[in-house]
Amino acid sequence: MRYRKVGRSSLEVSEIAFGTGDTAGGIVYGSSREQAALVEAALEAGITLFDCSPDYGKGMGEANLGRVLKDIGAPDVTIVTKVEIMPEDMSRIGDKIRESLHDSLLRLRRDHVDVLMLHNPCRAMRDPAIRVWTPLTPDDILDQVLPVFAELRQAGKTRFLGLACESAHVPSVHRVLATREFTLVNAWYNLVNPSAATPVSGLAVNRNYDGLFAATAEFGVGVAVIRPLAGGALTSAMIGGGEAARNPLSRPLRHDPKRILPDIQRARPFAYLERPGVRTLSEAAYRFVLASRAVSSIVGGFSEPSHIAEAAMCSERGPLDADELAEIQDIFRRER
């Protein structure tokens, strides 16, 4: 396992991070024995960064991780968790943040986290009709979220502050990062959607992150990449078998399982990167992400220990070579 600095901070993390979300499902839906095996495999592989949220498994991701870490001796790891402001909490944002972190610390069995991240995307306008990651404006974040985050940092409940950028509006994110109070962002970046670094066409407005990596570089902010495999679309199994090819522990996408079909279609031009007996498409997808200097870590979702071993091997092997990266850029250019 290799390690990278998080932006201009003192924080150093493993190139591969352990995601505790529902998409892969292992830490949420696996048995206690399976959950322990996953965490132990991650630690043995050299993973030091664990990405959490109360949203994952309705708190079970945090609770299961906290239990396993305690059972194996509370190793020194880096924990990220998040707070999400729901529409009914808009009139009490500060109290909601304090309550959410308090509850997360109880589930994680810790007295602090290393990074406290806002899960709500930053956009120019609020939209209370959106219940999953309700957007907050830059003013909301600067006037109501940031002061409480800073209070919790001062109290020793978190070391650094972060911002989740799924479905975010990059100019709005830029305004928030300009405070230089934030150390880490979560960001989509993969072969299917490389827009944070490389413009491509055909993306929904709330999936276009053009200029995001330029903003993180400008303000010295690290990037933890989420969805490196586009929810599983960047695997030969799903290209060949569709959504039904998911691992049994990997629950269908919330609300609309067919939502992944456009990503599978966008993944097809990259199927050639799989070389039977040499490497998988998912390995190539991870190593594509590692080629970006903006990236601090890749948050992987793991259903079984073999997935962790493959991801760790990607770190060991390093980024794709220059010729392959050039071929991929040619595909991106044809998609514009």
C-alpha positions, 0 to 999 in steps of 0.5 A: 500500500502506498500513502499520500498527503491530503492536500496541504494538511499534515494528514497522510492516508492510504491510497485505498480507503474503506467505504462503509456504504450500502452499495457494496454492502459488506460492512452493513449487510454481512454477518458479524464474521464477514464484517470482521474479515473485511476490516481485518483484510483492510488493515492487513492490506495497509488501509488506514482511512475509513469513510463513514456516514450516519446515512450508510445502513441507517447508522449500521455502517458506523456501528458495525465498524466501531464494534469490529475496530474495538474487538480487534484492539482499536487500531490507529486509523483515520475516520471520516464521518459526515452529517446530513441536514434534512429538510425538517432540520433547516431551522436548527442546523447547528443543533442537528450537526452537534447531535449527529456527530454525538450519535456517530461517535457513540456508534463508532465508539470514539471520542473524536473523528479525524474529518467531519464532512458535510454530506449535503451538496453545495448548490446555488439554491436550496431544494427541500423537495430533495430528501436524499442529500438536500442541497445547501447554499454557500451562505447556509454553509458559511453562516450556519454550518462552518461556525459549528464545525469550527466549534467542534474542531476547537472542542477536539471532536474532529481534527479536520473539516470536509465537504461531500461534493456528490451532486454539487455545483462547482462554482458554489463549492469554490466559494466555500473552499475559498475559506481555506477551512476545509481539508478534504472533499469527497468527489465522483471521478472515474472512467465513466465520469471524469468531469472533475478533471476532464470535460465530457458531454452527455452528463446530467447537470448535477453530475457535471463536476467541471473545474472541481479538481482545479478548485481543490488544487487552488485551495490545497484541498485533498480529494477522496474519490467516491464511486471509482467503479461507477457503482459497479458499472466498471466491471465486466460482470455488470457490463455483461449481465447488468444490474442483476450481476451485483454481489448479493451483499450489494443492495440495489441502488436506492429508489431506482435500481435501473439508474445505473444502466446509463453508467453501464452504457458509458462504461462499454468503451472501456471494456478493452482495458480488461486483459484476461489473466493479466488484469480486470477492468476494475483494476484498470479503473482504480489505476486510472484514478490513481494517475490523478495528482489531485487524488489523495485516496480512493474510497472503495466499496467492498463486499468480500476480502478479495475486493480489498486485495484487488484494490490494494494491488492497484496501489502497489502496481501504481497508475496506468502508464502514459500510453494507456492514459493517452488512449483513454483521453482520446475516448474522452475527446470523442465523447465531447 
